[in-house]
Amino acid sequence: HKLARIWVIVADQKIAKIFKKSGHSLKLIAEIKPEKPKPHGYKPHLPPKYVDMEHFIDDLSLWLENSAQKNLFDRLAIIVNPHMLGAMRKKLGHHTQVRII
């Protein structure tokens, strides 16, 4: 029986750090930062920082989904604040969702 490949993501609105569990330690394998703010469409119900966070979550979710489809990890632990977790859950693709622990 093989050991599960576990990734841990720790993120806030400024950076996401992805670690790979290696024995009893974590090894940093990637850092993802938001792109420079882009002009966005009019969203009167959201302050600009939340619109930027949505774009960041879109990029992060796509990166995770691509990694899951390539079968680079078996399990994913997500450590973020509750607001960001709620937003991420809506955006994460199926291949990523089924790996969340």
N, C-alpha and C positions, 0 to 999 in steps of 0.2 A: 504494500500500500504506500502510495507516494504522499509526501507532505504537501499540503495546500500552499499555493503561492498567494500570500496575503499582502495586499497593499493597504496603506493607511494614508488618508488624505486629511491634512490639517489646513484649514483655510479661513481667511477673512476677506473683506472687500478689496484688500490690497495685494494679496498673494495667496497662492495655493502651493503647499509643499506636499509632494507625494513620496512616501517612504515604502520600502520593501522590507517586510519582516524577514530577518535573517537570524535564525537561532533565537537568542533572547534579546536581540538588539534590532534597531531600525536603521536602514541605510537610505539616505536621501537619493532618490533616483531622478527627480524632476522638480522644477519650480515653474509655475505658470503665473504670469502677471497679466493684469488687464492691459489691453492695447491702449494707446493714447485715446482720450475721449474723442468721440466722433460727434458731429452734429446729429441730433436725433429728431425723429418725428415728434410732433406735438403730443405729449401725454400729460394733460393737466392734472391728472390724479396722482402722478408720481414725481417726487423731487428728482433733480438730475442725478444725485448720488445713487438712487435706486435704479434709474434707467441704466447707468453705467454698470451697476452690479448685475442687472439682468443680462447685459452683453457679456460680462465676464463669466457668468454662470452658463450661458449658451456655449461659449468657447470651451470652458472646462468640461461641460457635459459631453460635447462632441469629442474632445480628446479622450475622455474616459471610455466613451462608447466605441471609438475606433480601437482603443487598446483592448477592450473586452472582446470585440469581434476577432481580433488577432490572437485571442486566448493568452494574453500576457499575464493575467492574474486569475486566480480562482475565487478569491474572497476580497471584499472591500469594506474597510471601516472608515466612516466619515465623521470627522470631528470639526464641527462648525457651529456657529450660533443658531438658535432656533429659527430665526427669520430666514437665514440663508439656507438652512436645511429644508424648510418648506418650499422655497423657490427651486432648490436643486431637485427635489423629489418630482416636481412637475416636469422638469426638463430631461432628466436622465433617461436614456434609452433602455429598452428591454434587456439587452445583453449585460448592461451594467446593473440594472435593478435586481436581477436574480442573483447577483453576487454579493449584495450588501449584507453585512452581518450586524 
